[in-house]
Amino acid sequence: MGNLEKRVSRIEDARANSDLKKMSDEELSAYTATLDWGAPTVIEALSSGNPRFVAAILEGVLRHGSSLPIVVDDPERKAKNATP
């Protein structure tokens, strides 16, 4: 039984020291799947408070920019909000 405990300890240490930035998208996805512990939704998994899961999700999100156009300074909105 001691051998199994050592192996589990090594696996847990390796998971704790994972370098998310060096992982490919597929590796990051697989790593994230090992951390959610079967939560039905990502929101529920995030609310569980597992910091490694949150870090992995954020790394995945930040790797890919938004495909939605973001207008920083919209002249129409600025004119609408201006007080006369």
Summary of the structure (lengths in Angstrom):
residues: 84
radius of gyration: 20.5
end to end distance: 78.4
largest distance: 78.4
contacts: 151
relative contact order: 0.10
helix: 65%
strand: 0%
